[in-house]
Amino acid sequence: MTAPTINGTTYPQPVNDLLPAARKLTQELDGLPSRNRLMKEFRIGPKKANDLLSRLTDERTQQDRVDTLHAAMVVHGSLADRPTLFPADPTPDPDATDADPDTPPPAEVPTPDPTPAPPTPAAEQVEQVTPVEYPDTNITGTSARRAVVWPVILLALPAFVAIWGGWVGLGKLTGFGKVNLLPGIGDGWVVDTAITLPIGVETYGAFALYVWLTGRVPARAARFAKWSAIASLLVGALGQVAYHLLIAAGVTSAPWWITTLVACLPVAVLGMGAALAHLMHADQ
């Protein structure tokens, strides 16, 4: 690929030599070009493009200040032309160079001072924003430091132990215990079903709370997750209360209505989990 010809040459040029062409590009775009546009237009690297863009931004700021001052002078009746600090084409006028230096300039004809028109509010210039495509560009700025989560884990460990022990103990009082899941197949597979209570109830409550607070699911799913998470946490609290009251009273077997409610918990957790999964993917 051949480099573009700028100022009559294709060799790399300093920023000062690229400024006139960059000003002309700014005038054509009616706004500041992006760094990527400068790199593509003049076949320059990111460092030189940044320097060139910085120079253009400074020139634009100075020109804006002069324009503001000129507008104020026009309001007060001045007829002076708008000065251009950084012309896009600084090539001198050939007629001016060929003029005889000994010839005096023509006398200016005084122009009658018209009634100054009311000032027109200057349109606010909006800087052109384009996505940065160069790989070494940092578009995130100063990275914010993320909050650490290990203190939460440290706080949750004692609560996990207490909740696990409470549910397992309540399960023992309500008929949950060791069950052979595969009878007749070797020695079978014996599992203490009391552990299903803390795994089911508390795990669902934590997951539903996460779904509700993240806001990444449809509105129906978020609403269901909200109320089912609250209900799950309340049921978990009531289970802990029931277990400690029964143990404090020396009860070795829970009343029938407590056993009924605890026995229904695994089924309720399964139903809520399946419903939440369907609602989360309802829009897909």
Sequence and secondary structure as in RCSB ss.txt:
>XXXX:A:sequence
MTAPTINGTTYPQPVNDLLPAARKLTQELDGLPSRNRLMKEFRIGPKKANDLLSRLTDERTQQDRVDTLHAAMVV
HGSLADRPTLFPADPTPDPDATDADPDTPPPAEVPTPDPTPAPPTPAAEQVEQVTPVEYPDTNITGTSARRAVVW
PVILLALPAFVAIWGGWVGLGKLTGFGKVNLLPGIGDGWVVDTAITLPIGVETYGAFALYVWLTGRVPARAARFA
KWSAIASLLVGALGQVAYHLLIAAGVTSAPWWITTLVACLPVAVLGMGAALAHLMHADQ
>XXXX:A:secstr
     BTTB S   HHHHHHHHHHHHHHHTS   HHHHHHHHT  HHHHHHHHHHHHHHHHHHHHHHHHHHHHHH
TT       SS S     HHHHHS TTS                               TT   S S       H
HHHHHHHHHHHHHHHHHHHHHHHTT  EEESSTTSTT  EEEGGGHHHHHHHHHHHHHHHHHHH  S HHHHHHH
HHHHHHHHHHHHHHHHHHHHHHHTT SS  HHHHHHHHHHHHHHHHHHHHHHHHHTTT 
